[in-house]
Amino acid sequence: MLEGKVLVAQGGGPTAVINQSLVGAVLESRKFRNVSLVYGALHGVRGIVDEDFVDLTQETTHNLEMVGETPSSALGSTRDKPDLKYCHEIFEVLKAHEIRYFFYIGGNDSSDTVRIVAEEAQKADHPIRCIHIPKTIDNDVVLNDHTPGFPSAARFVVQAFLGANLDNRSLPGVYIGVIMGRHAGFLTAASALGKKFPDDGPHMIYVPERTFRIESFLADVKRTVDQFGRCVVAVSEGIHDETGKPIITQLAKKIEHDAHGNVQLSGTGELAGLLCDHVKEKLGMSRVRGDTFGYLQRSFVGCVSDVDQREAREVGEKAVQFAMWGDSGGSVTIERTGYYSVDYRLVPLELVGGKTRTMPDEFIAPSGTDITDAYRLYLRPLIGKSMPDAYRLRLNKVAKILK
C-alpha cells in the first residue's frame, strides 16, 4: 500500500446520491492506517488547481452520515473539462500535497480526466493511485449496468409523469414534458413506468436513439387526441433529425451554447415551448402545455431511491478498497448479477473515459415512440420500494332523463 494522503472531488451535475459516494470513500479511507489525511477539493478539478482543499479527516462520522443522506454535491462541483495542460496542473498539485490516492466522482468527462492525470503520474514515475467513481443521471457511462444518480432521477420522472397524466386526464389537452438526455434516452424512457391503465400517458416517448421527425410527431399527437381526447408526451432534450442535428436548432430563433461549445439543450425550456407552439399552430389545438424537467430531477429531496443510495455508498467504498488492495487505478463499474443484485469491478480507465452509452435496441419499441417490457424489467428494481400508485373511480353511469 502507498502511504500518504487521500483527495476526493466531485464533478459534473449533482445527483440525489453523489454524497453517498463521497461519504463512502471518506469513511472507508479513514479505516486504513497508511492514510495520513483525507482531503476534499471544493468545486471539483477547479478546486484542485486552486489548491482549495478542506480536511475531511476532522469531520465527524455523524455529520458525514447526515451529508450522505443529503442530495447535491456537498463539496461543490464544476463544469470544467480539463485538457492535457489542465490535467498536468492537477498532477503537479497532487504531487506537491503528497496525495497518494485520488478519487474523482463524476461521469464520462470526469473519467477521462482521471485517465489523463494517471498517465501524467505514470510519465513522471510518481506513485499515485487514481480511481474514477461513476455518477450521472443520464445513465450513459459505458460498461455499467446503471450509474448512481440515475435511479433516483428516474424515480422522480416516473412520479412526475404519474401526476402529469392524472392532471391531463382531469382537464384534457396536450402535455409535453422535456427530460434531460443529450445522447441517451434512459431517463426519458422512465416516464413509461407511470402508466397503469391502457389510456394513460405518456402516449408517446421520443428518445435520441431514434430520429425525430416533426411531421410524424404532429401526426402522432393528432391520432392520440382523436383516440383519447388528450395526449401526454415525453421527449428527450437531445432529439435530432436524420442528420444528427438537434431539433431545437431547427425550431429556436436563438441558439445558446454551453462552456464546452455544445448546443444548450437543458435549462432554457425552449424545446418544450417550441413543440407546444407547433402543436397549436399546425393542429389548431388550444389547451397545450409544456414543462422542462431541468435541474429539479437531479437533486430532488424526498424522491430518492433506497437502492440508489445503497449502491452509491458502495461504489465509494469499493473504490477505496480497489485502490488500497490493488496495484493500479481504474474506473469502478456496476454489474448486475441476478434479478436484482449487483457486483462491482475495476476496469481500465481508457475503456470508460470519453465514451457514451446509449439505450440498446431491445429497450425501444419498433414504433420508436414507446419502450419495451425489457426496459421496464430493467428499471423497476432500481427505482426502489414504496412507489406511489393511482386509482380510478368505477364509473357506474346513471341513466339520463332529460337528454
Protein Blocks (a to p, Z undefined) as FASTA:
>chain_A
ZZdddddddehjddfklmmmmmmmmmmmmmpmklmbdcddehijllmmnopacdfklpcf
klmmmmmmpgcjfkopafbdcdfklmmmmmmmmmmnopabdcddddfklmmmmmmmmmmm
mmnopacddddddddfklpaghiabdchjlmmmmmmmmmmmmmmmmmmmmgcddddddeh
fkbcklmmmmmmmpfbfkbccfbdcdfkbccdfklmmmmmmmmmmmnopacddddfkbcc
fkopafklmmpmbdcddfkopacfbhnlmmmmmmmmmmmmmnopabdcddddfklmmmpg
hiacfklmmmmmmmmmmmmmmmmmmcbdcddddddfbfbdcddddddfklmgopacdddf
klpcfklpaccfklmmmmmmmnoghiacdddddddddddfkZZ
